[in-house]
Amino acid sequence: MEVTLHGFRIDRKKKMDCKQVQSGIIDFINDNMDIKEMEQFISHIESCEECREEYDVYYTLIMGMKLLDSDNLRGKTQIDSQDRIDDAKSYILRYRFVLFEKVLLFIFVCISVILIY
């Protein structure tokens, strides 16, 4: 969403381009992204087939190597890149919910303080 304020354009929801997404694939797989980056990454991955394919390749290679490095092959042996995206979406949803709860609690405390005094 782009907003104009006093003649200046402000991009409120900055989007990642293919180069940024492809350079951030490993960070996403290794959980080294903050919430905003993660949201932008997922949004781009879901809309860009080329970046999605690149992500799938990296995910399969990295998770395959981790699976082979671990001596425990009894667990999950199927590698699905969509699982990581679904987990990230779930994390973002939980993060937003907790943030909403904190805002509501803050408002409640402020109202309580005002009513007490």
C-alpha positions as CSV (number, residue, x, y, z in Angstrom):
1,M,0.0,0.0,0.0
2,E,1.5,3.3,-1.0
3,V,0.6,6.5,0.8
4,T,1.4,10.1,-0.2
5,L,2.2,12.4,2.7
6,H,3.1,16.0,2.0
7,G,4.3,15.1,-1.4
8,F,6.4,12.2,-0.3
9,R,5.5,8.6,-1.2
10,I,5.6,6.1,1.6
11,D,5.5,2.4,0.9
12,R,3.7,1.0,3.9
13,K,4.0,-2.6,2.8
14,K,7.4,-2.9,1.2
15,K,7.6,-6.0,-1.0
16,M,10.7,-8.1,-1.7
17,D,11.9,-8.6,-5.2
18,C,13.2,-11.8,-6.6
19,K,16.8,-11.0,-5.8
20,Q,16.0,-10.3,-2.2
21,V,13.9,-13.4,-1.8
22,Q,16.5,-15.7,-3.4
23,S,19.2,-14.3,-1.2
24,G,17.0,-14.8,1.9
25,I,16.0,-18.4,1.3
26,I,18.6,-19.9,3.6
27,D,17.7,-17.3,6.3
28,F,14.0,-18.4,6.0
29,I,14.8,-22.1,6.2
30,N,17.1,-21.5,9.2
31,D,14.6,-19.3,11.0
32,N,16.8,-16.2,10.8
33,M,14.1,-13.7,9.6
34,D,12.1,-11.2,11.6
35,I,8.3,-11.2,11.2
36,K,8.1,-8.5,8.6
37,E,10.7,-10.1,6.4
38,M,9.0,-13.5,6.8
39,E,5.6,-12.0,5.7
40,Q,7.2,-10.4,2.7
41,F,9.1,-13.5,1.9
42,I,6.1,-15.8,2.0
43,S,4.0,-13.3,0.1
44,H,6.5,-13.3,-2.7
45,I,7.1,-17.1,-2.7
46,E,3.4,-17.7,-3.1
47,S,3.1,-15.4,-6.0
48,C,6.4,-16.0,-7.9
49,E,6.8,-19.5,-9.4
50,E,10.5,-19.0,-10.2
51,C,11.3,-18.1,-6.6
52,R,9.1,-20.9,-5.3
53,E,11.1,-23.4,-7.4
54,E,14.4,-22.0,-6.2
55,Y,13.1,-22.2,-2.6
56,D,11.9,-25.8,-3.1
57,V,15.4,-26.8,-4.4
58,Y,17.2,-25.1,-1.5
59,Y,14.8,-26.5,1.1
60,T,15.1,-30.1,-0.2
61,L,18.9,-29.9,-0.3
62,I,19.3,-28.3,3.1
63,M,16.7,-30.5,4.9
64,G,18.0,-33.6,3.1
65,M,21.5,-32.9,4.3
66,K,20.2,-32.3,7.9
67,L,18.3,-35.5,7.7
68,L,21.3,-37.5,6.6
69,D,23.5,-35.8,9.2
70,S,21.1,-36.8,12.0
71,D,21.6,-40.4,13.0
72,N,17.8,-40.7,13.7
73,L,16.2,-41.7,10.4
74,R,13.2,-43.2,12.3
75,G,11.4,-39.8,12.4
76,K,10.1,-37.8,9.6
77,T,11.8,-38.9,6.4
78,Q,9.6,-37.0,3.9
79,I,10.8,-33.5,3.0
80,D,8.1,-31.1,2.1
81,S,8.9,-27.4,1.6
82,Q,5.3,-26.4,2.1
83,D,5.5,-27.5,5.7
84,R,8.0,-24.8,6.5
85,I,5.9,-22.2,4.9
86,D,2.8,-23.4,6.8
87,D,4.7,-23.3,10.0
88,A,5.9,-19.7,9.3
89,K,2.3,-18.6,8.5
90,S,1.1,-20.2,11.8
91,Y,3.9,-18.4,13.7
92,I,2.9,-15.1,12.1
93,L,-0.7,-15.6,13.0
94,R,0.2,-16.5,16.6
95,Y,2.5,-13.4,16.8
96,R,-0.3,-11.1,15.6
97,F,-2.7,-12.6,18.1
98,V,-0.2,-12.1,21.0
99,L,0.5,-8.6,19.8
100,F,-3.3,-7.9,19.7
101,E,-3.7,-9.3,23.2
102,K,-0.9,-7.0,24.5
103,V,-2.5,-4.0,22.9
104,L,-5.9,-4.9,24.5
105,L,-4.2,-5.4,27.9
106,F,-2.5,-2.0,27.6
107,I,-5.8,-0.3,26.7
108,F,-7.5,-2.1,29.6
109,V,-4.7,-1.0,32.0
110,C,-4.9,2.6,30.8
111,I,-8.7,2.7,31.2
112,S,-8.4,1.2,34.6
113,V,-5.9,3.8,35.7
114,I,-8.0,6.6,34.4
115,L,-11.1,5.2,36.1
116,I,-9.3,4.8,39.4
117,Y,-8.0,8.3,39.5
